[in-house]
Amino acid sequence: MNSILMIVIAVVMLLLVFVMFSLDDQEEDTGFLSDEKEDSPAVPARSEPKLESEPAAAAADSPPAAAEVPQKPAEKAPVRQIQRAAADDKISLLEVGSEEDLRLRILLDQRLGAPADIEDHDAVVAAVQIRFPEEVLADRESLLKLIRRAEAVFDKEFSFDFSCFAGSQLDRIWVFGRDEGRDDALFEALVVSFEVISRFKRTLESDSILRESRARVAVGLAMGKLVRIGRGMVAEPTWVGKPAYLAETLAEAALDFSIYVSEDIHKAALPLFDFREWKPVKLRSPLPPIPTYELVGWNKPEEIASYASHNDAAARRAVAVAYRYLELDSKLQPLVELIGDADEKVALEALETVKVIGSEQSLGLLKRIFPETQDPVFRSAIIDAFASIGRNEVVPVILGSTKEASWKVRLAAAQALYKLAGNDALKHLEHLLEDPDGAVKACVNGAFFRATGKKEYLEVLAGLITDLSKRTRKAAADELLAIESEAALKMVIASFSEQEFELQKHILRRLEFSRSKILYQCFLSIFKTSGEKIRPFIAEAVRRAGLVN
């Protein structure tokens, strides 16, 4: 039975194979789609000539056909030549100094640049440390928002200017005392530190996000010789020296919302502030531990005034500085006594304070000691105080000083006389228009130009701005910047690159307070023509002037 079944299966398979081969042969004969017409050839075929062996009768029997148009052989279409630009014409190279060049250079400088210059300062350093709990650091997006909110607390201006730089962790390094002619840098740093703590506390009361994140702040203060290592135009400088190290160390050791200061600051500020002593802070080996003092608050007015008779001249000088900022009008007698102090620095500081506050209570003493004083520095300081007090009874004394031998006294007298009498003083200042001292000459010509607007006085200042004497150039720059016309500003800007580094910084500080409509263009022009050393100061001046956020 099995044999029969196998034979049947074999026969069926043979039949299937036979049928398949038969279908293949049929497709080859009729075509796969026999009902479709063949596509016409893309190129018409040429008519073949008839064979001579064909019978002529076939042609005669055929009906007459229309005359066929002889077909020309297909011609090749002309090929259009594509003009290919040479390799050097494909792209135009960008010029050096373009906007893209600036972007590239900024990217190149976004690293720790190589040391380019170095300078040192006697400065006060404040390390302002923002703190968050460790668990806040885990969420990066929330941490970024919190840091922005915390740092925004310091965006508003403080009572005094300073230079701000990044420190380690979330520390900020604030440097006081870089600017020439500023008041006591230590006093300014202590006042600003107080403002930091009080401002941050007030912010936490109104900002629930910072309050719930337990944001805190602390400040460390130190002073001394500080070395600045410049690293090019864009990169921030590196600050080297004991003050920077101590300030950050003290900030790290300080309690929340506390201000820790070094021993030398404690000693210098003791007449003005109350301190609490803490246990010494350990430093890195081999430095010994240092005593630590927490700044608690201001001393009482009577306590401050009592230091006017202290044996230490630095303490008496600190009292003279404090009178400029504290409301001690009822206790001015100690300040008046400091004008006659045996220490020159203390006496000059007291005179400067009288000049700032314009205390009439000191006028009698000033009139009494002025004839006895022979030192030109003291005489010019007393004249400045006379002008600040503003009493016309001293005009005859000042008028006589315009003919003294010392240029400092003549300069102070010319400035004071114009301040007290205005344009009425010009007739008494004519003899100083050609003064042998360039600073006096610049001062008087500036006064005459502001009063009359005559171009001849402006031309004199334009010549003095390039004088060989640094004192003359500084006085001319001050007068031109005080005029604030576009022509006067352009004279200062044109000579900026030729001035000494210190004079350039002085001009930048004066420009910070300018309200000229072309102020930013002025900064841009001096930035273009200046060297790498002064450019960071230009950028800082632009920020201080409020021209950028």
ZAMARGU-4260 file (C-alpha; in steps of 0.2 Angstrom, whole numbers, plus 5000, padded with zeros to 4 digits):
<rodrens>
0) 5000/5000/5000 | 5014/5012/5004 | 5023/5008/4988 | 5007/5012/4978 | 5006/5029/4987
5) 5023/5034/4984 | 5022/5030/4966 | 5006/5041/4965 | 5015/5055/4973 | 5030/5054/4961
10) 5018/5054/4946 | 5009/5070/4952 | 5026/5079/4955 | 5032/5075/4938 | 5015/5081/4930
15) 5017/5098/4940 | 5035/5100/4934 | 5029/5097/4916 | 5015/5110/4917 | 5027/5123/4924
20) 5039/5121/4910 | 5025/5122/4897 | 5019/5139/4904 | 5037/5146/4903 | 5038/5142/4885
25) 5021/5150/4881 | 5027/5166/4890 | 5042/5167/4879 | 5032/5166/4863 | 5018/5178/4868
30) 5026/5190/4880 | 5022/5192/4898 | 5008/5205/4894 | 5002/5201/4877 | 4988/5213/4877
35) 4999/5229/4880 | 5006/5238/4865 | 5025/5240/4864 | 5031/5257/4869 | 5037/5268/4855
40) 5056/5269/4854 | 5064/5284/4862 | 5074/5288/4846 | 5065/5285/4829 | 5072/5271/4819
45) 5080/5275/4802 | 5071/5269/4787 | 5080/5254/4780 | 5083/5254/4761 | 5073/5241/4751
50) 5082/5226/4745 | 5085/5226/4726 | 5079/5208/4725 | 5061/5213/4729 | 5049/5212/4714
55) 5045/5229/4706 | 5027/5224/4704 | 5024/5225/4723 | 5028/5243/4722 | 5017/5246/4707
60) 5002/5237/4715 | 5003/5247/4731 | 4992/5263/4732 | 5000/5280/4729 | 5006/5287/4746
65) 5010/5304/4752 | 5027/5310/4749 | 5037/5306/4764 | 5047/5321/4772 | 5065/5316/4773
70) 5071/5314/4791 | 5088/5321/4796 | 5098/5311/4808 | 5096/5317/4826 | 5109/5330/4831
75) 5116/5330/4849 | 5111/5345/4859 | 5125/5357/4863 | 5131/5355/4881 | 5131/5371/4892
80) 5148/5374/4900 | 5146/5377/4919 | 5158/5391/4925 | 5166/5384/4940 | 5174/5396/4952
85) 5192/5394/4956 | 5196/5388/4973 | 5202/5405/4979 | 5186/5413/4973 | 5174/5402/4982
90) 5174/5412/4998 | 5179/5429/5004 | 5190/5429/5019 | 5184/5440/5034 | 5194/5455/5039
95) 5203/5455/5056 | 5193/5466/5068 | 5176/5461/5062 | 5162/5456/5073 | 5166/5437/5070
100) 5184/5440/5075 | 5178/5448/5091 | 5167/5433/5095 | 5181/5421/5091 | 5193/5430/5102
105) 5181/5430/5117 | 5179/5412/5115 | 5198/5410/5114 | 5200/5420/5130 | 5187/5410/5140
110) 5201/5401/5149 | 5214/5405/5162 | 5225/5417/5152 | 5244/5418/5153 | 5250/5432/5165
115) 5252/5448/5155 | 5256/5461/5168 | 5258/5463/5187 | 5255/5478/5199 | 5253/5479/5218
120) 5241/5489/5229 | 5239/5494/5247 | 5221/5488/5248 | 5207/5481/5259 | 5199/5465/5254
125) 5182/5459/5258 | 5177/5441/5255 | 5158/5440/5253 | 5153/5422/5255 | 5135/5416/5250
130) 5130/5399/5258 | 5118/5386/5255 | 5114/5369/5264 | 5122/5354/5256 | 5106/5346/5251
135) 5102/5361/5240 | 5117/5357/5229 | 5110/5341/5223 | 5097/5349/5211 | 5107/5359/5198
140) 5093/5369/5190 | 5086/5375/5207 | 5104/5379/5213 | 5107/5390/5198 | 5091/5399/5201
145) 5095/5402/5219 | 5112/5408/5215 | 5105/5421/5203 | 5093/5427/5216 | 5106/5428/5230
150) 5119/5437/5219 | 5105/5449/5213 | 5105/5456/5231 | 5122/5464/5227 | 5117/5472/5210
155) 5111/5488/5218 | 5125/5500/5221 | 5132/5502/5239 | 5138/5518/5248 | 5155/5516/5241
160) 5163/5509/5225 | 5174/5494/5224 | 5181/5482/5212 | 5172/5465/5211 | 5180/5448/5206
165) 5176/5430/5208 | 5183/5420/5222 | 5183/5401/5227 | 5166/5392/5229 | 5153/5406/5230
170) 5164/5419/5237 | 5166/5436/5229 | 5182/5446/5231 | 5179/5465/5234 | 5194/5476/5233
175) 5194/5493/5241 | 5207/5506/5239 | 5212/5504/5221 | 5206/5521/5216 | 5218/5536/5219
180) 5210/5550/5229 | 5197/5540/5238 | 5193/5542/5256 | 5199/5529/5269 | 5198/5512/5261
185) 5196/5503/5277 | 5181/5514/5283 | 5173/5511/5266 | 5175/5492/5267 | 5168/5491/5284
190) 5152/5502/5280 | 5149/5491/5264 | 5151/5475/5274 | 5138/5481/5286 | 5126/5485/5271
195) 5129/5467/5264 | 5123/5459/5280 | 5108/5471/5283 | 5103/5470/5264 | 5104/5451/5264
200) 5093/5450/5280 | 5080/5461/5273 | 5079/5451/5256 | 5076/5435/5266 | 5061/5443/5274
205) 5053/5447/5258 | 5060/5433/5247 | 5052/5416/5252 | 5062/5406/5240 | 5079/5411/5247
210) 5072/5410/5265 | 5065/5392/5262 | 5082/5387/5255 | 5091/5394/5270 | 5103/5405/5261
215) 5115/5414/5272 | 5130/5426/5270 | 5146/5430/5279 | 5160/5442/5276 | 5179/5442/5280
220) 5190/5457/5280 | 5209/5459/5279 | 5221/5473/5273 | 5239/5474/5267 | 5249/5473/5251
225) 5240/5465/5237 | 5247/5459/5220 | 5237/5459/5205 | 5242/5448/5190 | 5233/5453/5174
230) 5228/5439/5162 | 5224/5449/5146 | 5209/5459/5141 | 5194/5447/5145 | 5201/5435/5158
235) 5199/5440/5176 | 5215/5444/5186 | 5223/5434/5199 | 5225/5442/5217 | 5240/5436/5226
240) 5244/5441/5244 | 5240/5438/5262 | 5225/5450/5262 | 5216/5439/5249 | 5220/5423/5258
245) 5215/5430/5276 | 5199/5437/5269 | 5193/5421/5262 | 5199/5411/5277 | 5190/5423/5289
250) 5174/5422/5279 | 5174/5403/5280 | 5176/5404/5299 | 5163/5417/5301 | 5146/5413/5308
255) 5131/5416/5297 | 5127/5435/5295 | 5144/5439/5304 | 5159/5450/5299 | 5176/5443/5304
260) 5191/5455/5303 | 5210/5453/5305 | 5219/5459/5320 | 5226/5475/5311 | 5209/5480/5305
265) 5203/5478/5323 | 5216/5489/5329 | 5213/5503/5316 | 5194/5503/5317 | 5193/5502/5336
270) 5189/5520/5338 | 5173/5519/5327 | 5167/5501/5329 | 5163/5488/5343 | 5171/5471/5341
275) 5169/5454/5349 | 5185/5443/5351 | 5184/5425/5346 | 5196/5411/5347 | 5211/5411/5335
280) 5208/5404/5317 | 5221/5391/5311 | 5230/5394/5295 | 5239/5383/5283 | 5256/5378/5289
285) 5268/5386/5294 | 5258/5401/5297 | 5253/5403/5315 | 5234/5405/5321 | 5228/5422/5320
290) 5216/5431/5332 | 5199/5434/5326 | 5187/5448/5329 | 5169/5450/5325 | 5162/5467/5320
295) 5147/5470/5331 | 5142/5488/5327 | 5146/5506/5328 | 5152/5514/5344 | 5142/5528/5352
300) 5145/5546/5346 | 5153/5551/5363 | 5165/5535/5362 | 5170/5540/5345 | 5173/5558/5350
305) 5184/5552/5365 | 5197/5545/5353 | 5201/5562/5347 | 5213/5564/5361 | 5220/5546/5359
310) 5239/5543/5360 | 5239/5534/5343 | 5239/5545/5328 | 5230/5532/5318 | 5215/5532/5330
315) 5214/5551/5329 | 5214/5551/5310 | 5200/5538/5310 | 5190/5550/5321 | 5193/5564/5308
320) 5187/5552/5294 | 5171/5547/5304 | 5165/5565/5305 | 5162/5565/5286 | 5149/5551/5287
325) 5142/5551/5305 | 5130/5564/5311 | 5141/5572/5325 | 5136/5590/5322 | 5133/5592/5341
330) 5151/5586/5345 | 5161/5596/5332 | 5174/5603/5345 | 5185/5587/5344 | 5186/5589/5325
335) 5191/5607/5326 | 5204/5603/5339 | 5211/5589/5326 | 5214/5603/5314 | 5229/5609/5325
340) 5235/5591/5328 | 5254/5589/5329 | 5253/5574/5317 | 5252/5581/5299 | 5241/5567/5292
345) 5229/5569/5306 | 5228/5588/5303 | 5226/5586/5284 | 5212/5573/5287 | 5203/5585/5298
350) 5204/5599/5286 | 5198/5587/5272 | 5183/5583/5283 | 5179/5602/5286 | 5180/5604/5268
355) 5167/5590/5265 | 5155/5595/5278 | 5157/5614/5277 | 5157/5617/5296 | 5156/5635/5300
360) 5160/5631/5318 | 5178/5629/5312 | 5179/5645/5303 | 5186/5655/5317 | 5200/5643/5320
365) 5204/5642/5302 | 5205/5661/5300 | 5216/5662/5316 | 5229/5648/5310 | 5230/5653/5292
370) 5242/5668/5294 | 5253/5657/5305 | 5254/5642/5293 | 5268/5643/5281 | 5267/5625/5273
375) 5259/5627/5256 | 5250/5610/5258 | 5241/5617/5274 | 5238/5634/5267 | 5230/5626/5251
380) 5220/5614/5262 | 5213/5629/5273 | 5208/5639/5257 | 5199/5624/5251 | 5190/5623/5268
385) 5186/5642/5266 | 5178/5639/5249 | 5168/5624/5256 | 5161/5634/5271 | 5156/5648/5258
390) 5157/5664/5268 | 5161/5680/5258 | 5171/5687/5273 | 5186/5676/5268 | 5186/5683/5250
395) 5200/5696/5254 | 5211/5683/5262 | 5209/5671/5246 | 5211/5686/5234 | 5228/5690/5242
400) 5233/5671/5240 | 5232/5672/5221 | 5249/5681/5221 | 5258/5669/5233 | 5274/5660/5227
405) 5268/5643/5229 | 5258/5636/5214 | 5248/5625/5226 | 5241/5640/5235 | 5238/5650/5219
410) 5229/5635/5212 | 5218/5633/5228 | 5215/5652/5228 | 5209/5653/5210 | 5197/5638/5212
415) 5190/5645/5229 | 5188/5663/5222 | 5178/5657/5207 | 5168/5646/5218 | 5163/5660/5230
420) 5162/5675/5218 | 5157/5666/5201 | 5160/5677/5186 | 5164/5692/5197 | 5180/5684/5201
425) 5186/5684/5183 | 5193/5702/5184 | 5204/5696/5199 | 5210/5681/5190 | 5216/5689/5173
430) 5234/5689/5179 | 5234/5670/5181 | 5229/5667/5162 | 5247/5666/5158 | 5253/5659/5175
435) 5270/5650/5174 | 5263/5635/5182 | 5253/5625/5169 | 5240/5618/5182 | 5235/5636/5188
440) 5235/5641/5169 | 5223/5627/5165 | 5212/5631/5180 | 5210/5649/5176 | 5207/5646/5157
445) 5194/5634/5161 | 5185/5646/5172 | 5185/5659/5158 | 5179/5647/5145 | 5164/5642/5156
450) 5160/5661/5159 | 5162/5667/5141 | 5162/5652/5130 | 5176/5659/5119 | 5186/5647/5109
455) 5203/5654/5113 | 5202/5648/5131 | 5197/5630/5125 | 5212/5631/5113 | 5224/5634/5127
460) 5217/5619/5136 | 5219/5609/5121 | 5238/5613/5121 | 5240/5610/5139 | 5233/5592/5138
465) 5249/5587/5129 | 5261/5597/5140 | 5277/5589/5146 | 5271/5591/5165 | 5260/5578/5171
470) 5252/5590/5184 | 5248/5602/5170 | 5240/5588/5159 | 5230/5582/5174 | 5223/5599/5177
475) 5219/5602/5159 | 5210/5585/5158 | 5200/5590/5174 | 5195/5607/5166 | 5190/5599/5149
480) 5180/5586/5158 | 5171/5599/5168 | 5166/5608/5153 | 5158/5592/5146 | 5155/5599/5128
485) 5158/5586/5114 | 5173/5596/5108 | 5181/5596/5125 | 5178/5577/5128 | 5186/5573/5111
490) 5201/5583/5116 | 5203/5572/5131 | 5200/5556/5121 | 5212/5560/5107 | 5226/5562/5120
495) 5221/5547/5131 | 5233/5534/5124 | 5248/5546/5126 | 5245/5548/5145 | 5253/5539/5159
500) 5244/5524/5167 | 5239/5533/5183 | 5233/5548/5173 | 5223/5537/5162 | 5215/5529/5177
505) 5211/5547/5184 | 5203/5551/5167 | 5192/5536/5168 | 5186/5539/5185 | 5181/5557/5180
510) 5172/5550/5164 | 5161/5538/5176 | 5152/5554/5181 | 5150/5562/5164 | 5132/5564/5157
515) 5137/5567/5139 | 5127/5559/5125 | 5143/5553/5117 | 5150/5545/5133 | 5149/5527/5127
520) 5157/5532/5110 | 5171/5540/5120 | 5174/5524/5130 | 5174/5514/5114 | 5187/5525/5106
525) 5199/5524/5120 | 5197/5506/5121 | 5202/5504/5103 | 5218/5514/5105 | 5223/5508/5122
530) 5235/5494/5127 | 5230/5478/5136 | 5235/5485/5154 | 5222/5498/5154 | 5208/5489/5145
535) 5201/5481/5161 | 5199/5498/5169 | 5190/5504/5154 | 5177/5490/5155 | 5175/5493/5174
540) 5173/5512/5171 | 5159/5508/5158 | 5150/5497/5171 | 5152/5510/5184 | 5145/5524/5173
545) 5129/5513/5171 | 5130/5511/5152 | 5128/5492/5153 | 5119/5481/5165
</rodrens>
